[in-house]
Amino acid sequence: MDRIALLIRRDEEFLVVNDEDSKEGEWRPIIRQIEKGETLREAARNETRSVTGVEIEFVEKVTKTEIGSGNERIHWYLVDEESATEENPEPEKVDVENENYDWFTAEEIQELELGEKFQNFFEEHGETLVEK
């Protein structure tokens, strides 16, 4: 089973979700299972559009982590909100008002209650995400 985890970046902040279904109300990236026949990039675009209503631009695939016996993988992507273009000078931006997600800097994310996988990912890659 493959999943995507999306770190949406705006300037030096990242969009993270408060997982109200977790026992601790942990914060995590946007994450979901890849559907049969869907590419990783299609899954990333579809999930971002579904959750936030905005389009994204790919920066890079940061890493892939294997979980358990290796039959589950998480593909971690760094993406930006869509940039202004001549055709679309004012693209939609994520509106976090009255939602269960918010923007945080890398330093602020380290102070949040994170899920284990996100905590491990951020400890290993957090500093380099801002520089990309």
Disulfide bonds with the S-S distance in Angstrom:
none
